[in-house]
Each structure stands twice: as structure tokens, then as C-alpha cells.
């Protein structure tokens, strides 16, 4: 099976712009989660989608949004980019949603905001 | 407020010796704990997990110990190998359907040949 695929791998944007990141989960996986990784904060949970519904949301401002399509692919959008949004954005998929589901991560999208 | 704490940012050990990576948590509702390993330019990969009903779980060279009363867990790698050099994240979750994984900041392990 192919792993979790995230596109693009690298992205450079300027402040005030918006960006859309894409994630294709492992075939058969219906849950997709998004995490932000920064050197000082580790991995911080953004949100989780399961069967096109947002099931859980982290403590991020409303500029961060996401959605999931019927084929389980997911997109994450960040509007009005700020310098502090520069980070590695990781997508993870699992077969089901739940506390003990093993997450499979993609390689991430490295976003740089100038 | 960091609910999962990995207070040591880095650890360096000699090949063949034991690596002990520590993790503390503050949320008493956490009942399931995992370790993930991350190499540069790759996403984290699952390593080992433990539920609160156990105090130890082994998988080959990797053993996780859980001390619920101290809200502390540790990952032991024996023997350590150069290929183990990576960032290790501790993560925790509560026992509810809507519970999310909360990660620590990670520990960079370097295994010297």
C-alpha cells in the first residue's frame, strides 16, 4: 500500500497570503489528522476529520481550517499567513478514529512565510 | 500548557549501551501512551505503545515503562544502534472516542559508533 502522501513538500509564501495543503491518506483509512511541528513546540494538533466530519479541533485560530472529501483525501487551508505560521505541517491517517488508533504520518509540507 | 513533557532536548549514548528516554505528563485522564520516532525529512513513525493497565511493554530492543502514580514513562533501547539516531516523541491520549494525541516536544537521540 502507498503511504500517506502530502503535497507540496515545500512552499514559500509571503505574509497575508493564503495557502492550501493536500493530504492523501493510506487507502482504506478514513481518519485524517493534521499537526503543526515547530522546533520549539514539537507536534501540535490542528484537527481531525473522519468520514468528512471534523471530529476534533486543537487550539489554533480560525485562520486554520480543513476539510475532508468523500475519498478521504483532506486539505488544510491557512488564510492571512503570519510569520509564525512557518512550520512543518504533518498529515496522519488511521483506519478508524479513536484513542488507540495507530497514526501513519506523511513526510510533511514545509511552509516558509516571508 | 504542556501536558506531555520531554524535559531533556537531547541525549547522546555509545553504540551498544542503553538509551533511556523520559517523558512526564500532567493530565491524569491520559490512559494510552505511545512513542514515535522521526528521521529528518520524514514523518514520525510509530514505535511502541502502552495502555494504563500495563506497566511494561516490550518489542524487540524497545521497552516502554509506565509509572502511573508518578505520571512518568520511559523508553529503553537496548542495545542502542547508530540507526536509532532520530527524534523521539512521546504522545498520550485519553480513553474517549474524541480524544486526540498530545505530543511532547521530542528528544534528539544520537548514538555514537
Contacts between the chains, C-beta under 8 A, distances in Angstrom:
chain1	res1	chain2	res2	distance
A	4	B	43	7.0
A	33	B	100	7.5
A	33	B	101	7.7
A	35	B	103	7.5
A	40	B	105	7.5
A	41	B	105	6.6
A	42	B	6	7.8
A	42	B	89	6.7
A	42	B	103	5.3
A	42	B	104	5.8
A	42	B	105	3.5
A	42	B	106	5.3
A	43	B	44	7.4
A	43	B	89	6.3
A	43	B	91	7.8
A	43	B	103	3.9
A	43	B	106	7.8
A	44	B	103	7.5
A	45	B	100	5.1
A	45	B	101	6.8
A	45	B	102	6.9
A	45	B	103	7.7
A	48	B	100	6.4
A	55	B	98	6.2
A	56	B	98	5.5
A	56	B	99	8.0
A	56	B	100	4.9
A	58	B	100	7.2
A	90	B	43	5.6
A	90	B	44	7.3
A	92	B	43	7.4
A	97	B	97	6.9
A	98	B	97	6.0
A	98	B	99	8.0
A	99	B	31	7.4
A	99	B	32	5.4
A	99	B	93	4.3
A	99	B	94	6.2
A	99	B	95	5.6
A	99	B	96	6.4
A	99	B	97	7.4
A	99	B	99	4.3
A	100	B	32	5.3
A	100	B	49	7.4
A	100	B	51	7.3
A	100	B	93	7.2
A	102	B	34	8.0
A	102	B	46	5.0
A	102	B	49	7.7
A	103	B	36	7.9
A	103	B	44	7.9
A	103	B	46	6.8
A	103	B	101	6.8
A	104	B	45	8.0
A	104	B	46	7.5
A	105	B	36	7.8
A	105	B	43	3.1
A	105	B	44	4.9
A	105	B	45	7.0
A	106	B	43	5.1
A	107	B	41	6.6
A	107	B	42	5.5
A	107	B	43	5.1
A	108	B	43	5.8
